Amino acid sequence: MKQTETPLFDMLMNWKRMNPLSFHVPGHKNGKVFPNKADDLFASILSIDVTELDGLDDLHEPEGAIKRAQQLTAHLYGCDTSYFLVGGSTAGNLAMIMATCFDGDTVFVQRNSHKSIIHGLEMANAHAVFLTPDVDEQANVPVGLTLETIKEAYEAYPQAKALILTNPNYYGMTIDLEAIIQFAHEKEIAVLVDEAHGAHFGIGEPFPKSALSLGADVVVQSAHKTLPALTMGSYLHVSSRYVHKHRLKTYLTMLQSSSPSYPIMASLDLARYYLAKVKESEKKDLIDFIQAFRSALAQIQSIRVIEPSHNYELDPLKVVIQSTVGLSGFELQALLEEEQIYTELADEKNVLFVMPLSPFFNISKVTSAVSKATQKTIQAAGDRDPQVELKHVAPYSSLAFSYKKMARSSTRYIHMEQAVGRIAAESITPYPPGIPAVMKGEKITTLHMAEIMRLLDAGARFHGGNRLEYRQVLVFKNRE
């Protein structure tokens, strides 16, 4: 197949050139009805913000340009079928779980999964067994699972039907999944991978290998995170004998809008085209540029740049820095923002830069701004030297309440000091990265409360935990 094609984008450009008269939705009528103050910004994109008209194909039953664009995507990534997602990787994660996991099925789930994975498990009413990942000592963040942990869980739950992995993690740390996938398939366990941060892995070295190339059954990628695609634009890829494609497509139809965004879909077509035409020389230039940026950052007083560990491969597009004078990542990020340097996320220790696939900024200018920001860090930090350490927990665990029981149980708020030993009735999720600190249905431990308190004091934002400011959490009234 010719990866130089952009069938969906070309179709929309032909439509725009026709200058058609609109008596259909959407209400902006190809941009003719819109506030004047926003015309300059929106006019161009509104002209291709169309609906499922004759000749413009239909995402849910594609026969023309959308079908061709998805086929080109599958060809590039080396899978049987690719689907365009207009609701982000969230829609793909939900669909792959619903298509694979039935009521009561035992499912192995990587503990540091995005909240959309947890929501999918609840929708499927699966029996989730959460597997604890290894922790990187430098960044102090969970990375990925070991084969030994999965084997130990399998000994306890040989009836498991699926294994849900997150790789890479938000920080670009990527483990070798080949042996894990091979073991799962030997046990006839489907492997579903949230590869949201790895859409660019498809172009090969020096980037890590995609789970697709290692035999995963379903892989979901957020094209908008690292490729030139509009926000919410994502891919779902499938190559599997364990996942029924018709069932998967049915759930995608249920979970995605019946009026999908044509600009988002066109951007997915263009993102695939962009990725396909990246040359080896361009990749080398990019890696040299990123290494120069990392080296320049490493020269700045009061910060360190995290280097890859022998336990994982680090995606070159992710650059993680830390304060060496005791500032939290949240505080360091705030200082950077004072100099108009906006990073992807901060946590208790780290600040994450997501690099572009093509150099677009002046290294000296950016590092000068970073240096100016960090000049304030010594004064801001004083003599602090906070020690943040993720506590080691059991290799696997399950929820205290089933999802069905949770749906029937009453709840109430109690003070955090009284919550230990109770069953959480809400997930409390620092965002980003969107990984629950405590999950709905989980028995609350002292470690959970200590982590949440630490994050609160450090200035983290949360999804869930609506009364954390009053030091209250929602629990189920019944204890068991």
C-alpha positions as CSV (number, residue, x, y, z in Angstrom):
1,M,0.0,0.0,0.0
2,K,1.2,3.5,-0.8
3,Q,1.8,5.3,2.5
4,T,2.0,8.6,0.6
5,E,-1.9,8.5,0.3
6,T,-4.1,10.6,2.5
7,P,-7.5,9.5,1.3
8,L,-9.6,10.9,4.1
9,F,-7.9,14.3,4.2
10,D,-8.1,14.5,0.3
11,M,-11.8,13.7,0.4
12,L,-12.4,16.6,2.8
13,M,-10.3,19.0,0.8
14,N,-12.3,18.1,-2.4
15,W,-15.5,18.7,-0.4
16,K,-14.2,22.1,0.7
17,R,-13.3,23.1,-2.8
18,M,-16.9,22.4,-3.9
19,N,-18.1,25.2,-1.6
20,P,-21.4,23.3,-1.0
21,L,-24.6,24.8,0.4
22,S,-25.4,23.3,3.8
23,F,-28.9,22.4,4.9
24,H,-27.6,19.8,7.3
25,V,-25.9,19.6,10.6
26,P,-23.7,20.9,12.2
27,G,-25.2,24.2,12.9
28,H,-22.3,26.4,11.8
29,K,-23.1,25.5,8.2
30,N,-19.5,24.9,7.0
31,G,-18.4,27.9,9.0
32,K,-21.0,30.4,7.5
33,V,-22.8,30.8,10.9
34,F,-20.2,31.6,13.6
35,P,-19.3,34.4,15.9
36,N,-17.2,37.0,14.0
37,K,-14.7,37.3,16.7
38,A,-13.6,33.7,16.2
39,D,-13.7,33.6,12.4
40,D,-10.0,33.9,11.9
41,L,-9.2,31.1,14.2
42,F,-12.0,28.6,13.3
43,A,-12.9,29.3,9.7
44,S,-10.6,26.9,8.0
45,I,-11.3,23.9,10.2
46,L,-15.1,24.5,10.2
47,S,-15.1,24.1,6.4
48,I,-14.3,20.4,6.8
49,D,-16.3,19.9,10.0
50,V,-19.0,17.9,8.2
51,T,-21.3,14.9,8.8
52,E,-22.0,11.6,7.2
53,L,-23.2,12.9,3.9
54,D,-23.4,10.9,0.7
55,G,-19.8,10.4,-0.5
56,L,-18.2,11.3,2.8
57,D,-18.2,7.8,4.3
58,D,-19.2,6.7,7.8
59,L,-16.8,5.8,10.6
60,H,-19.1,3.1,11.9
61,E,-19.7,1.4,8.6
62,P,-16.8,2.7,6.4
63,E,-16.8,1.8,2.7
64,G,-14.7,4.6,1.1
65,A,-12.1,7.0,2.3
66,I,-12.3,6.2,6.0
67,K,-12.0,2.5,5.3
68,R,-9.0,3.2,3.1
69,A,-7.4,5.4,5.7
70,Q,-7.8,2.7,8.4
71,Q,-6.4,0.1,6.1
72,L,-3.3,2.2,5.5
73,T,-2.9,2.6,9.2
74,A,-3.1,-1.1,9.8
75,H,-0.5,-1.7,7.0
76,L,1.9,0.8,8.6
77,Y,1.6,-0.7,12.1
78,G,1.6,-4.3,10.8
79,C,-1.7,-5.5,12.3
80,D,-4.9,-7.1,10.9
81,T,-7.2,-4.2,11.5
82,S,-6.9,-0.6,12.8
83,Y,-9.8,1.6,13.9
84,F,-9.9,5.4,14.3
85,L,-10.9,6.6,17.7
86,V,-12.4,10.1,18.1
87,G,-13.0,9.8,21.9
88,G,-9.3,9.3,22.8
89,S,-7.7,6.1,24.1
90,T,-10.4,6.1,26.7
91,A,-12.9,4.8,24.1
92,G,-10.4,2.2,22.9
93,N,-9.6,1.0,26.4
94,L,-13.2,0.6,27.3
95,A,-14.0,-1.2,24.0
96,M,-11.2,-3.7,24.2
97,I,-12.1,-4.6,27.7
98,M,-15.8,-5.0,27.0
99,A,-15.1,-7.1,23.9
100,T,-12.8,-9.4,25.8
101,C,-14.0,-9.7,29.4
102,F,-17.4,-11.2,30.3
103,D,-19.4,-10.9,33.6
104,G,-17.3,-12.4,36.4
105,D,-14.2,-13.2,34.3
106,T,-10.9,-13.1,36.1
107,V,-8.6,-10.4,34.6
108,F,-5.0,-9.6,35.4
109,V,-4.5,-5.8,35.5
110,Q,-1.4,-3.8,35.9
111,R,-1.8,-1.7,39.0
112,N,-0.6,1.5,37.5
113,S,-3.3,1.6,34.8
114,H,-5.1,4.6,33.6
115,K,-8.5,5.2,35.2
116,S,-10.2,4.4,31.9
117,I,-9.0,0.8,32.3
118,I,-10.5,0.7,35.8
119,H,-13.8,2.1,34.4
120,G,-13.8,-0.6,31.7
121,L,-13.4,-3.3,34.3
122,E,-16.4,-1.9,36.2
123,M,-18.5,-1.8,33.1
124,A,-17.7,-5.4,32.3
125,N,-18.2,-6.5,35.9
126,A,-14.9,-8.3,35.7
127,H,-13.1,-9.9,38.6
128,A,-10.0,-7.7,38.5
129,V,-6.7,-9.0,40.0
130,F,-4.3,-6.1,40.3
131,L,-0.6,-6.9,39.7
132,T,2.1,-4.7,41.3
133,P,4.7,-3.2,38.9
134,D,8.3,-2.7,39.6
135,V,9.3,0.8,40.7
136,D,12.1,2.9,39.2
137,E,14.5,4.0,41.9
138,Q,15.5,7.3,40.3
139,A,12.1,8.7,39.4
140,N,10.3,6.7,42.1
141,V,7.4,5.8,39.7
142,P,5.9,2.5,38.9
143,V,7.1,1.1,35.5
144,G,6.0,-2.3,34.3
145,L,5.3,-5.9,35.4
146,T,7.8,-8.7,35.7
147,L,7.1,-12.1,34.2
148,E,7.7,-13.6,37.7
149,T,4.8,-11.5,39.1
150,I,2.5,-12.6,36.3
151,K,3.4,-16.3,36.8
152,E,2.8,-16.0,40.6
153,A,-0.6,-14.5,39.9
154,Y,-1.4,-17.2,37.4
155,E,-0.7,-19.9,40.0
156,A,-3.3,-18.4,42.2
157,Y,-5.8,-17.6,39.4
158,P,-5.3,-20.1,36.5
159,Q,-8.8,-19.2,35.2
160,A,-7.7,-15.7,34.1
161,K,-9.0,-14.8,30.7
162,A,-7.1,-11.6,29.9
163,L,-4.0,-9.6,30.9
164,I,-4.2,-5.8,30.7
165,L,-0.8,-4.0,30.5
166,T,0.2,-0.4,30.3
167,N,3.4,0.1,28.4
168,P,5.2,2.5,28.2
169,N,4.3,4.3,31.4
170,Y,3.6,8.1,31.3
171,Y,7.3,8.8,31.7
172,G,8.3,6.8,28.6
173,M,9.7,3.8,30.5
174,T,9.2,0.7,28.5
175,I,9.8,-2.9,29.4
176,D,10.3,-5.8,27.0
177,L,6.9,-7.5,26.7
178,E,7.9,-10.4,24.5
179,A,8.3,-13.1,27.1
180,I,5.2,-11.8,29.0
181,I,3.0,-12.0,25.8
182,Q,4.4,-15.4,25.0
183,F,3.6,-16.8,28.4
184,A,0.1,-15.3,28.3
185,H,-0.6,-16.9,25.0
186,E,0.7,-20.3,26.1
187,K,-2.0,-20.1,28.8
188,E,-4.6,-18.8,26.2
189,I,-4.8,-15.4,27.9
190,A,-5.5,-12.4,25.7
191,V,-3.1,-9.5,26.0
192,L,-4.6,-6.0,25.9
193,V,-2.1,-3.1,25.9
194,D,-2.7,0.5,26.7
195,E,0.1,1.9,24.6
196,A,-1.3,5.5,24.7
197,H,2.2,7.0,24.8
198,G,3.7,4.9,22.1
199,A,2.0,5.7,18.8
200,H,5.4,6.7,17.4
201,F,6.9,3.3,18.2
202,G,5.7,2.1,14.9
203,I,8.7,3.6,13.1
204,G,11.2,1.4,14.9
205,E,14.6,2.1,16.3
206,P,15.8,4.1,18.1
207,F,12.3,4.0,19.6
208,P,11.2,1.0,21.7
209,K,9.3,-1.8,20.1
210,S,5.5,-1.6,20.0
211,A,3.5,-4.3,21.7
212,L,1.9,-4.9,18.3
213,S,5.3,-6.2,16.9
214,L,5.6,-8.5,19.9
215,G,2.3,-10.2,19.4
216,A,-0.2,-8.3,21.7
217,D,-3.8,-9.0,20.8
218,V,-5.2,-5.4,21.0
219,V,-3.2,-2.2,21.3
220,V,-4.6,1.3,21.9
221,Q,-2.5,4.4,21.1
222,S,-3.1,8.1,21.6
223,A,-2.0,9.5,18.3
224,H,-2.5,13.0,19.7
225,K,0.1,12.5,22.4
226,T,3.2,12.3,20.2
227,L,2.0,12.4,16.6
228,P,0.6,15.5,14.8
229,A,-3.0,14.6,15.5
230,L,-5.9,16.6,17.0
231,T,-6.7,16.1,20.7
232,M,-8.7,12.9,21.2
233,G,-7.5,11.3,18.0
234,S,-6.3,7.8,18.7
235,Y,-5.9,4.3,17.2
236,L,-7.0,0.9,18.2
237,H,-5.1,-2.0,16.5
238,V,-6.1,-5.7,16.7
239,S,-4.3,-8.9,15.6
240,S,-5.8,-11.7,17.6
241,R,-7.5,-15.1,17.8
242,Y,-8.6,-14.4,21.3
243,V,-10.6,-11.2,20.7
244,H,-13.7,-11.3,18.5
245,K,-13.5,-8.5,16.0
246,H,-17.2,-8.2,15.5
247,R,-17.7,-7.8,19.2
248,L,-15.0,-5.2,19.3
249,K,-16.5,-3.2,16.5
250,T,-19.9,-3.4,18.2
251,Y,-18.5,-1.8,21.3
252,L,-16.7,0.8,19.4
253,T,-20.0,1.8,17.8
254,M,-21.6,1.9,21.2
255,L,-18.9,3.9,22.9
256,Q,-18.0,6.4,20.2
257,S,-20.2,9.3,19.0
258,S,-22.6,8.6,16.2
259,S,-21.5,12.0,14.9
260,P,-17.7,11.6,14.9
261,S,-15.4,14.5,14.2
262,Y,-14.2,14.6,10.6
263,P,-11.3,17.0,11.5
264,I,-10.1,14.6,14.1
265,M,-10.4,11.6,11.7
266,A,-8.5,13.6,9.0
267,S,-5.8,14.4,11.5
268,L,-5.4,10.7,12.2
269,D,-5.0,10.1,8.4
270,L,-2.4,12.8,8.3
271,A,-0.6,11.6,11.4
272,R,-0.2,8.2,9.9
273,Y,1.1,9.8,6.7
274,Y,3.6,11.9,8.6
275,L,4.9,8.9,10.6
276,A,5.3,6.8,7.4
277,K,7.5,9.4,5.7
278,V,10.0,9.9,8.5
279,K,13.4,9.1,7.1
280,E,16.3,7.4,8.9
281,S,18.3,10.6,8.6
282,E,15.5,12.6,10.2
283,K,15.3,10.2,13.1
284,K,19.1,10.5,13.6
285,D,18.8,14.3,13.6
286,L,16.0,14.2,16.1
287,I,17.9,12.0,18.5
288,D,20.9,14.2,18.2
289,F,18.7,17.2,19.0
290,I,17.1,15.6,22.0
291,Q,20.5,14.5,23.3
292,A,21.8,18.0,22.9
293,F,18.7,19.3,24.9
294,R,19.3,16.7,27.6
295,S,22.9,17.6,27.9
296,A,22.1,21.3,28.1
297,L,19.6,20.7,30.9
298,A,22.1,18.5,32.7
299,Q,24.4,21.5,32.9
300,I,21.9,23.6,34.8
301,Q,22.5,24.0,38.5
302,S,20.0,22.5,40.9
303,I,18.3,20.0,38.5
304,R,19.2,16.5,37.4
305,V,18.1,14.7,34.2
306,I,16.8,11.1,34.8
307,E,18.8,8.6,32.8
308,P,17.6,5.2,31.6
309,S,17.9,2.2,33.9
310,H,19.1,-1.3,33.0
311,N,15.6,-2.5,33.8
312,Y,13.8,-0.6,31.1
313,E,14.2,1.2,27.8
314,L,13.4,5.0,27.8
315,D,11.5,6.6,25.0
316,P,13.7,9.4,23.6
317,L,10.6,11.7,23.5
318,K,10.3,11.8,27.3
319,V,12.8,13.9,29.3
320,V,12.4,13.8,33.1
321,I,14.0,16.3,35.4
322,Q,14.2,16.6,39.2
323,S,15.2,19.3,41.7
324,T,18.5,18.6,43.5
325,V,17.7,21.1,46.3
326,G,14.6,19.6,47.7
327,L,11.8,21.1,45.6
328,S,8.9,18.9,44.7
329,G,8.1,18.4,41.1
330,F,5.0,20.5,41.6
331,E,7.0,23.4,42.9
332,L,9.6,23.1,40.1
333,Q,6.9,23.0,37.5
334,A,5.4,26.2,38.9
335,L,8.7,28.0,38.6
336,L,9.1,26.9,35.0
337,E,5.6,28.2,34.2
338,E,6.7,31.6,35.5
339,E,9.1,31.6,32.5
340,Q,6.4,30.4,30.1
341,I,7.8,26.8,30.0
342,Y,4.8,24.5,30.2
343,T,5.6,20.9,30.8
344,E,3.4,17.8,30.5
345,L,3.1,16.9,34.2
346,A,4.7,17.1,37.6
347,D,4.6,14.7,40.5
348,E,6.2,14.7,43.9
349,K,9.7,14.4,42.5
350,N,9.6,14.8,38.7
351,V,8.8,17.2,35.9
352,L,8.1,15.6,32.5
353,F,9.0,17.2,29.1
354,V,7.3,15.6,26.1
355,M,9.6,16.2,23.1
356,P,8.4,16.7,19.5
357,L,9.0,14.3,16.6
358,S,10.6,17.2,14.8
359,P,12.8,19.9,16.3
360,F,10.9,23.2,16.5
361,F,12.5,25.2,19.3
362,N,15.8,26.8,20.0
363,I,17.7,24.8,22.7
364,S,19.6,27.7,24.0
365,K,16.5,29.9,24.4
366,V,14.6,27.1,26.3
367,T,17.4,26.1,28.5
368,S,18.1,29.8,29.4
369,A,14.5,30.1,30.5
370,V,14.8,26.9,32.5
371,S,18.0,28.1,34.0
372,K,16.4,31.4,35.0
373,A,13.5,29.6,36.6
374,T,15.8,27.2,38.6
375,Q,17.9,30.1,39.9
376,K,15.0,30.6,42.3
377,T,15.0,27.0,43.4
378,I,17.7,27.3,46.1
379,Q,15.9,30.1,47.8
380,A,12.6,28.5,47.4
381,A,13.7,25.1,48.8
382,G,16.0,26.2,51.6
383,D,17.5,23.2,53.4
384,R,14.7,20.8,52.6
385,D,15.5,17.3,51.4
386,P,12.2,15.5,51.2
387,Q,12.4,11.7,50.8
388,V,9.6,10.3,48.7
389,E,9.4,6.6,48.5
390,L,6.8,4.3,47.0
391,K,6.1,1.5,49.5
392,H,6.3,-2.0,48.3
393,V,3.0,-3.9,48.4
394,A,1.9,-7.5,47.7
395,P,2.6,-8.7,44.1
396,Y,-1.1,-9.0,43.5
397,S,-4.4,-8.1,45.1
398,S,-8.2,-8.0,44.3
399,L,-11.0,-5.7,45.3
400,A,-12.8,-6.3,48.5
401,F,-16.2,-5.7,46.9
402,S,-17.4,-6.9,43.5
403,Y,-18.6,-4.2,41.1
404,K,-22.2,-5.5,41.4
405,K,-22.0,-5.3,45.2
406,M,-20.7,-1.8,45.0
407,A,-23.7,-0.8,42.9
408,R,-26.1,-2.0,45.6
409,S,-24.2,-0.6,48.6
410,S,-24.9,2.7,50.4
411,T,-22.1,5.2,51.0
412,R,-21.1,8.0,53.4
413,Y,-18.2,10.4,54.0
414,I,-15.8,9.9,56.9
415,H,-12.6,11.5,58.0
416,M,-9.4,10.2,56.5
417,E,-8.1,9.1,59.9
418,Q,-11.1,6.8,60.3
419,A,-10.9,5.4,56.7
420,V,-8.2,2.7,57.2
421,G,-9.8,-0.7,57.0
422,R,-13.0,0.6,55.3
423,I,-13.9,0.0,51.6
424,A,-13.4,2.9,49.3
425,A,-16.6,4.0,47.5
426,E,-14.7,6.3,45.1
427,S,-11.5,6.2,43.2
428,I,-9.1,9.0,44.1
429,T,-6.9,9.7,41.2
430,P,-4.0,12.3,41.0
431,Y,-4.3,13.8,37.5
432,P,-2.1,13.7,35.6
433,P,-1.1,10.9,35.2
434,G,-4.6,9.4,35.9
435,I,-3.5,6.4,37.9
436,P,-5.7,5.8,41.0
437,A,-4.1,6.2,44.4
438,V,-6.9,4.2,45.8
439,M,-9.6,2.3,43.8
440,K,-13.3,2.1,44.3
441,G,-14.0,-1.2,46.0
442,E,-10.5,-1.5,47.5
443,K,-9.8,-1.8,51.2
444,I,-8.2,1.4,52.3
445,T,-4.8,1.0,54.0
446,T,-2.4,3.3,55.9
447,L,-0.3,3.4,52.8
448,H,-3.2,4.6,50.7
449,M,-3.9,7.4,53.1
450,A,-0.3,8.4,53.5
451,E,0.1,8.7,49.7
452,I,-3.0,10.8,49.3
453,M,-2.0,13.0,52.2
454,R,1.5,13.4,50.8
455,L,0.0,14.3,47.4
456,L,-2.4,16.8,48.9
457,D,0.3,18.5,50.8
458,A,2.5,18.7,47.7
459,G,-0.3,20.4,45.7
460,A,-1.5,17.6,43.4
461,R,-4.8,17.8,41.6
462,F,-7.3,14.9,41.9
463,H,-10.1,13.4,40.0
464,G,-12.5,12.0,42.6
465,G,-12.0,12.8,46.2
466,N,-14.5,15.7,46.1
467,R,-14.1,16.3,49.9
468,L,-10.4,15.8,50.3
469,E,-10.0,19.5,51.2
470,Y,-12.0,18.7,54.3
471,R,-9.9,15.5,54.8
472,Q,-12.9,13.3,54.1
473,V,-13.3,10.3,51.8
474,L,-16.3,8.4,50.6
475,V,-16.6,4.8,51.9
476,F,-19.3,2.1,51.8
477,K,-21.4,1.9,54.9
478,N,-21.1,-1.9,55.1
479,R,-17.6,-3.1,55.9
480,E,-17.8,-6.5,54.2
